[in-house]
Amino acid sequence: MAVLKRKKKQDDITAAPYTKATFVTQIIMTILAILFLSPLAIILNYSFKTKRELYLNSPLSLPEALQFGNYVKAFEKLNMQTTFLNTLFYTAASVLILALLCGTTAWAIARGKGKFFKFAYIYFIIGILIPYQALFLPIYTIGYKLNLTNTRHGIIFMYVATGISFGVFLMNSFMSTVPLELEESARIDGCSVFRTYFSVVLPLLKPAMATLIIMQSFQIWNDYLLASLYVSKKQLKTLTVAIQSLFSAQTSDYTTAMAAIVISVLPIAILFLSLQKYFIKGMTVGAVKG
């Protein structure tokens, strides 16, 4: 009995510093979370205010009454039935193509043994080091000569071209988590190359795919520069380009703009919450085995 009490006392002494450290860490993380969430809270708060409250009251003061009319104005002014669907289509199509191309390309590079595959990997790494903003002029020139500007497939193609380098790098870092013995067993059983990838390799890459889908969706959904460069027709504009029109030098409708920002954030937030467990697992696996 005395031995058990002494052991319990030693365990309590050992666990005490860890508990204090954990508590301090939780306090710090809570403060950081509040700081990161405060801009979103202010935007949400502004979206329910009137123009008078926006300019006269404090940013932290609550609205006198919830102005849901700001969201109605956002739908009307931004033509959201068109811009929202355009952005959704560009994002979904681009991410789907990127997921297919990056997964198969990274698998081929990871399993290839020739110099060509090593060169291909270095080639994609170099593509990450060059920001696509620095390539706007050649991108637009090539797109204009190929009649890709002001077309839906053109902007999707450009999103795929600018995102494939990072996608291949990300997926290649996860290939080490796929046991090579499973692929060899599949080939012995008579599986073709395509069936081996889609039936054996791809199911094991769900965390990596979720990470790729979330990160590329964030990038494409919130993109303004490439969308404004490649699209000038009103019926092809994206949501971010339409929102920017509310911040012009002549007139600025901030309450409507904040409501539009809230609407634009919702799909990405839903996507992240849906794939959150895969995203966290994917980031962890990549950090340990990448």
C-alpha positions, -999 to 999 in steps of 0.1 A, spaced: 0 0 0 28 24 9 46 15 -23 15 24 -43 11 57 -26 48 66 -31 45 57 -68 13 78 -72 31 107 -55 60 104 -79 36 102 -109 19 134 -97 52 152 -94 63 141 -129 30 150 -144 28 185 -128 53 203 -151 36 188 -181 2 199 -169 14 235 -163 31 236 -197 0 223 -214 -21 249 -196 2 277 -207 2 264 -243 -36 263 -243 -38 299 -231 -13 311 -258 -32 292 -285 -65 306 -273 -52 341 -275 -38 335 -310 -70 320 -321 -89 350 -309 -65 373 -328 -69 354 -360 -107 352 -357 -112 388 -348 -110 401 -384 -136 375 -394 -158 386 -365 -155 422 -375 -164 414 -411 -194 394 -400 -204 422 -377 -201 448 -404 -222 427 -428 -252 433 -405 -248 470 -400 -261 500 -418 -238 526 -435 -244 550 -406 -234 525 -380 -204 516 -401 -189 551 -400 -201 564 -366 -200 534 -343 -170 514 -331 -159 483 -351 -166 461 -321 -201 475 -314 -230 453 -323 -255 464 -349 -287 480 -336 -307 456 -358 -296 428 -381 -296 441 -417 -302 410 -438 -309 434 -467 -271 437 -471 -270 401 -483 -298 407 -507 -279 437 -521 -248 416 -524 -267 390 -546 -281 418 -568 -251 440 -572 -226 412 -578 -249 391 -600 -241 362 -577 -262 336 -595 -235 340 -623 -203 349 -605 -208 324 -577 -215 295 -601 -185 306 -623 -162 305 -593 -176 272 -582 -172 257 -617 -136 270 -622 -125 257 -587 -142 223 -590 -130 216 -625 -94 228 -618 -90 209 -586 -104 177 -601 -79 178 -630 -51 187 -606 -59 158 -583 -58 134 -612 -27 147 -629 -7 154 -597 -14 120 -582 -5 100 -613 26 121 -621 39 119 -585 34 82 -585 53 78 -618 82 100 -605 83 82 -571 84 47 -587 105 56 -617 143 48 -616 156 65 -647 173 99 -649 142 113 -667 121 109 -636 147 127 -615 148 155 -640 110 157 -640 110 160 -602 136 188 -603 116 205 -631 85 206 -610 105 219 -580 118 248 -600 82 256 -610 74 261 -573 103 286 -569 89 309 -596 57 327 -585 31 327 -613 26 364 -607 60 369 -623 49 350 -654 17 370 -661 30 385 -693 41 352 -710 10 335 -696 -13 361 -711 6 361 -744 4 323 -748 -33 323 -738 -41 351 -762 -23 334 -791 -41 301 -783 -75 318 -780 -78 308 -744 -86 343 -730 -122 350 -721 -130 313 -722 -140 289 -694 -116 262 -705 -88 287 -708 -89 299 -672 -92 263 -660 -62 254 -680 -42 283 -665 -52 273 -630 -40 238 -637 -7 250 -652 1 272 -623 -8 247 -596 6 215 -609 42 220 -597 31 224 -561 6 195 -564 32 171 -577 57 181 -550 30 176 -523 18 142 -536 54 129 -542 62 135 -505 33 112 -495 43 83 -519 67 70 -493 37 61 -471 25 36 -498 40 2 -493 57 -10 -525 48 -46 -516 11 -39 -521 18 -27 -557 39 -57 -564 12 -80 -551 -13 -63 -573 8 -68 -604 13 -105 -595 -25 -108 -593 -27 -95 -628 -37 -59 -622 -29 -34 -649 -10 -1 -642 -42 19 -641 -60 -6 -618 -30 -7 -595 -31 30 -591 -68 35 -588 -75 4 -567 -44 1 -545 -24 34 -544 -52 60 -546 -72 48 -516 -41 51 -495 -35 87 -506 -68 101 -492 -51 123 -467 -27 137 -494 -56 142 -518 -76 160 -491 -46 183 -484 -42 190 -521 -79 196 -527 -82 220 -497 -50 240 -505 -57 244 -542 -94 252 -536 -83 280 -513 -59 293 -539 -83 291 -569 -115 303 -551 -98 334 -537 -77 342 -567 -81 377 -581 -50 384 -603 -53 355 -628 -91 358 -630 -90 396 -636 -62 391 -662 -78 363 -682 -115 372 -680 -130 405 -691 -165 393 -701 -191 400 -675 -207 366 -678 -174 349 -671 -163 369 -641 -155 353 -607 -168 362 -573 -135 379 -561 -134 401 -592 -170 411 -586 -164 419 -550 -135 442 -559 -160 464 -578 -175 474 -545 -142 490 -534 -139 515 -563 -125 550 -559 -159 566 -567 -183 547 -545 -176 522 -517 -204 501 -504 -186 484 -475 -216 468 -458 -226 451 -490 -190 441 -497 -187 425 -462 -219 405 -468 -205 393 -501 -172 383 -484 -191 363 -458 -210 345 -486 -178 338 -505 -162 323 -474 -190 298 -467 -182 272 -494 -145 270 -485 -153 268 -448 -177 239 -455 -151 221 -477 -125 225 -449 -148 212 -422 -158 182 -444 -122 172 -451 -106 184 -419 -97 150 -404 -80 140 -437 -63 173 -440 -48 171 -405 -37 135 -410 -22 144 -443 -1 172 -429 11 150 -400 21 121 -423 39 145 -446 58 160 -418 69 127 -404 76 107 -435 81 133 -462 
